[in-house]
Amino acid sequence: MISKIKEIFNDIGKLLSNFKILIANYWEKHTLGISMFLLLLVLFLAIFWNKMFISLDSGQQGIRWSRFSGTKLDEYYGEGLKVIWPWDKMYIYNTRIQTKIDTLQILTAEGLSISVEFIYRFYAQPDSIPVIHKNLGVNYAETFVAPEVESASMSIIGNYTPEQLYKISSLVIQSTIKYYLNKQLISRNIVIDDYLIKKITLPEIVSKSIEKKMVAEQLSYEFDYKLVVEEKEKKRKAIEAQGIQDFEAISKIPILKWKGLEVTSELAKSPNSKIIMMGNSENSLPLLLNNDDKK
């Protein structure tokens, strides 16, 4: 058994020796050709390395365009190192949520120019990247999304007057624009994640005019409130006067005399000495004289 194993190893050793001899002979005969081939291979890789070996980072997808068959709509490349033919192209797409900041000059419903600064976030649906590439291109954010956002902003914000923009909550405008954009872009496999208005700048003269108008409105509300209070006070006094009139009609005692009697009764309970003089006519009021000695 051991002898057979030794024979097998000896045979393998002979084969390797023969193979080395063949390689050495081939190298001697074709040294120039092999050297040229290796040199051309290294040169080829050096020239086309960046076109053949593509690295895709996190949040990126690659779409291969073949020179012979065009865009491969049924395939896309995920993260990692990818190898393609040097005559093909790899287009890299960002599948993360992208954020853009923009500023527009917009004409309002009254023809005044205002400045609006806003932020919008969007992303492409990952499984639709090949279709987006074929229909919109790798620069779809600048050539398609940005013009749509600007158009929606101008058409919706432009419907408001400066005074409405000054008073209305920005949440109403933001939600309206976001809904409109998603309705427009979803057919292109693009989703608007959010739309935020950072600042709306009105002309200074318009802004001051609106502030003065709002102050005048508040003063008007305050005046109206005072009128309501006075009207209620008027009704209260009318009811009180009617009550007094009814009291005098029933008791046959004038209200002033009744009040005088009440005051006199309260003073009579006081421990201080006093002199009360009663009038001799029906409408006369009591007269109080203090009899305390001054110390």
C-alpha positions in Angstrom: 0.0 0.0 0.0 2.8 2.4 1.0 4.7 1.5 -2.1 1.8 2.3 -4.3 1.4 5.7 -2.7 5.1 6.4 -3.3 4.7 5.4 -6.9 1.7 7.8 -7.3 3.8 10.7 -5.8 6.7 9.8 -8.0 4.4 10.0 -11.0 3.0 13.3 -10.0 6.6 14.6 -9.4 7.6 13.5 -12.9 4.5 15.2 -14.4 5.3 18.4 -12.6 8.9 18.2 -13.8 7.8 17.6 -17.3 5.3 20.5 -17.1 8.0 22.9 -15.8 10.3 21.8 -18.7 7.5 22.4 -21.2 6.8 25.9 -19.7 10.5 26.7 -19.7 10.8 25.6 -23.3 7.7 27.5 -24.3 9.0 30.6 -22.5 12.3 30.4 -24.3 10.6 30.1 -27.7 7.9 32.8 -27.0 9.5 35.2 -24.6 8.9 38.2 -26.7 5.3 37.3 -27.5 4.4 36.6 -23.9 6.0 39.8 -22.7 4.2 41.8 -25.3 0.9 40.2 -24.3 1.4 40.9 -20.6 2.4 44.4 -21.3 -0.7 45.0 -23.4 -2.9 43.4 -20.7 -1.4 45.7 -18.1 -1.8 48.7 -20.4 -5.4 47.7 -21.2 -6.3 47.4 -17.5 -4.6 50.7 -16.7 -6.6 52.5 -19.4 -10.0 50.9 -18.9 -9.8 50.2 -15.1 -12.3 53.0 -14.2 -14.7 51.9 -16.9 -14.6 48.2 -16.1 -14.5 48.2 -12.3 -17.3 50.3 -10.7 -17.7 50.7 -7.0 -21.2 51.4 -5.7 -21.5 53.0 -2.2 -24.4 52.7 0.3 -27.6 54.1 -1.0 -26.5 53.9 -4.7 -27.8 51.8 -7.6 -26.2 51.3 -11.0 -27.8 51.0 -14.4 -25.8 49.4 -17.2 -26.1 50.7 -20.7 -24.9 48.3 -23.3 -23.5 49.6 -26.5 -25.1 46.8 -28.4 -28.5 46.4 -26.7 -29.1 49.7 -24.9 -30.4 50.1 -21.3 -31.0 46.9 -19.4 -34.5 47.6 -18.0 -34.7 44.2 -16.3 -31.5 44.5 -14.2 -29.9 46.9 -11.8 -26.7 46.7 -9.7 -26.7 47.1 -5.9 -23.9 48.1 -3.6 -20.3 46.8 -4.0 -17.7 46.3 -6.7 -19.1 45.6 -10.2 -17.3 44.6 -13.4 -18.6 45.5 -16.9 -17.3 45.6 -20.4 -15.2 48.7 -21.1 -17.4 49.7 -24.0 -20.5 49.7 -21.8 -21.4 52.5 -19.3 -22.6 52.4 -15.7 -24.9 55.2 -14.6 -25.0 55.6 -10.8 -28.2 56.8 -9.0 -28.7 58.0 -5.5 -31.7 56.1 -3.9 -31.5 58.0 -0.6 -33.8 60.9 0.3 -32.4 64.0 -1.4 -32.8 67.6 0.0 -32.8 70.7 -2.2 -33.1 74.4 -1.1 -34.5 77.0 -3.5 -35.6 80.6 -3.6 -38.2 82.0 -6.0 -39.6 85.4 -6.8 -43.4 84.9 -7.2 -46.1 87.2 -8.3 -49.1 87.2 -6.0 -52.8 87.4 -6.9 -52.5 91.2 -6.7 -49.4 91.4 -8.9 -46.8 92.1 -6.2 -43.5 90.3 -6.2 -42.6 88.3 -3.1 -39.5 86.2 -2.2 -40.1 82.6 -1.1 -37.4 80.4 0.3 -38.3 76.7 0.6 -36.9 73.2 1.1 -38.1 70.0 -0.6 -37.1 66.4 0.0 -37.7 63.6 -2.6 -36.5 60.2 -3.6 -36.8 57.8 -6.5 -38.5 54.5 -6.0 -35.6 52.0 -6.0 -37.3 49.3 -8.2 -38.1 51.9 -10.8 -34.5 53.3 -11.4 -34.2 51.6 -14.8 -37.4 53.2 -16.0 -36.4 56.6 -14.6 -33.0 56.3 -16.4 -34.7 55.5 -19.7 -37.4 58.3 -19.5 -35.7 61.1 -17.5 -32.0 60.5 -17.2 -29.4 60.5 -14.5 -29.9 64.3 -13.9 -33.7 63.9 -13.3 -33.4 66.0 -10.1 -32.4 69.1 -12.0 -34.2 68.5 -15.3 -37.5 67.3 -14.0 -38.1 67.5 -10.3 -36.8 71.1 -9.7 -38.9 72.6 -12.5 -42.0 70.8 -11.3 -41.5 72.0 -7.7 -40.9 75.6 -8.9 -44.0 75.5 -11.1 -46.2 74.2 -8.3 -44.8 76.7 -5.8 -45.5 79.6 -8.2 -49.0 78.5 -9.2 -50.2 77.7 -5.6 -48.5 80.5 -3.7 -49.3 83.0 -6.5 -53.1 82.5 -5.8 -52.8 84.2 -2.4 -52.8 87.9 -1.7 -50.0 89.4 0.4 -52.4 89.8 3.3 -53.5 86.2 3.1 -49.8 85.0 3.1 -49.2 87.3 6.1 -52.0 85.7 8.1 -52.4 82.1 6.9 -50.4 79.3 8.4 -47.6 78.0 6.3 -48.7 74.4 7.0 -51.8 74.9 4.8 -49.6 76.0 1.9 -47.0 73.3 2.5 -49.6 70.4 2.6 -51.3 71.7 -0.6 -48.1 71.9 -2.6 -46.9 68.5 -1.3 -50.2 66.9 -2.3 -50.1 68.4 -5.7 -46.5 67.4 -6.4 -47.0 63.8 -5.3 -50.0 63.6 -7.6 -47.8 64.9 -10.5 -44.6 63.0 -9.8 -45.8 59.6 -8.7 -46.5 58.7 -12.3 -42.8 59.1 -12.9 -41.9 56.9 -9.9 -40.7 59.9 -7.8 -42.0 60.6 -4.3 -42.0 64.0 -2.6 -41.2 63.2 1.0 -41.7 66.8 2.4 -42.1 70.4 1.3 -41.2 73.1 3.8 -41.4 76.9 3.5 -38.5 78.6 5.4 -39.4 82.2 4.8 -41.8 84.4 2.8 -40.5 88.0 2.4 -43.0 90.7 1.4 -42.0 94.2 0.2 -41.3 96.4 3.2 -44.1 98.9 2.3 -46.6 96.1 1.9 -45.6 94.5 5.2 -45.9 97.7 7.1 -49.3 98.5 5.5 -50.6 95.0 6.5 -49.3 95.5 10.1 -51.1 98.9 10.3 -54.3 97.3 9.0 -54.1 94.5 11.5 -53.6 97.0 14.4 -56.6 99.0 13.2 -58.7 95.8 13.0 -57.7 95.0 16.6 -58.7 98.5 17.7 -62.0 98.1 15.9 -62.6 94.8 17.7 -61.8 96.4 21.0 -64.2 99.3 20.2 -66.9 96.9 19.2 -66.4 95.0 22.5 -66.7 98.2 24.5 -70.0 99.0 22.6 -71.4 95.6 23.5 -70.4 96.1 27.2 -72.0 99.6 27.2 -75.1 98.2 25.6 -75.4 95.6 28.3 -74.8 98.2 31.0 -77.5 100.3 29.4 -80.0 97.4 29.6 -78.9 96.8 33.2 -79.6 100.4 34.2 -82.9 100.4 32.4 -84.0 97.3 34.4 -82.7 98.9 37.6 -84.7 102.1 36.9 -87.8 100.1 36.1 -87.4 98.2 39.4 -87.1 101.5 41.3 -90.1 102.9 39.6 -92.1 99.7 40.5 -90.9 99.9 44.1 -92.0 103.5 44.5 -95.4 102.7 42.9 -96.0 99.8 45.3 -94.5 101.2 48.5 -95.5 104.9 47.9 -92.1 105.8 49.3 -89.6 107.8 47.2 -86.4 105.8 46.7 -84.2 108.6 48.1 -86.2 108.6 51.3 -86.0 104.8 51.5 -82.2 104.9 51.1 -82.0 107.7 53.7 -83.9 105.5 56.2 -81.6 102.6 55.5 -78.5 104.7 56.1 -80.1 106.2 59.3 -80.9 102.8 60.6 -77.3 101.6 60.1 -75.9 104.7 61.8 -78.3 104.3 64.7 -76.6 101.0 65.5 -73.3 102.7 65.9 -72.0 103.1 69.6 -71.0 106.7 68.9 -73.4 109.4 70.2 -75.2 111.3 67.5 -78.3 113.5 67.0 -80.7 112.6 64.2 -83.1 115.3 63.0 -86.1 114.1 61.0 -87.7 116.3 58.3 -91.3 117.5 58.8 -92.3 117.0 55.1 -92.9 113.8 53.2 -89.9 114.2 50.9 -87.5 115.4 53.7 -84.4 113.3 54.5 -83.1 112.7 58.0 -80.2 114.9 59.1 -77.4 113.4 61.2 -75.4 115.5 63.7 -72.3 114.0 65.5 -72.4 115.0 69.2 -68.9 113.5 70.2 -66.6 115.9 72.0 -63.4 116.5 70.1 -60.3 115.5 72.1 
